[in-house]
Amino acid sequence: MGFLQSMAQIVLATAVLFALLLVFSLLAGEPGTGPYVTAQLTLVPVVLSLITSILVIYTGWDPF
């Protein structure tokens, strides 16, 4: 396992943790408020990092 796959595993674990925290904050928030909208916008980078890390792990991509 290369360095990039090891880092992708760390990013994956962090993204899963952030996704769980965001789900709980969305469930507790009131739609239409500022914090609720901020939590929704935060989902974009979390989901992108989740998908990217899964792709790196699945394909075994190692550019170095």
Steps between C-alpha positions, in 0.01 A plus 500: 500500500640833395511831673201635306280206602597549863411867481176415319402272790557784745298739282225239470478457877493876551235549230279231655534665841414843359205354305358344816541826691332690217207258494444552871526877464254499209255294704529741793489819295201693379470530121553849367733619776858606438667204671276257312598650164866496601475132589340427162778684318761313704366173363649577157872479592436214743327291234765588239783393732308183588456406134858591409653297781283199413610523137868521596470199729293298251723565198827483691624813326857585595648782290841501670 
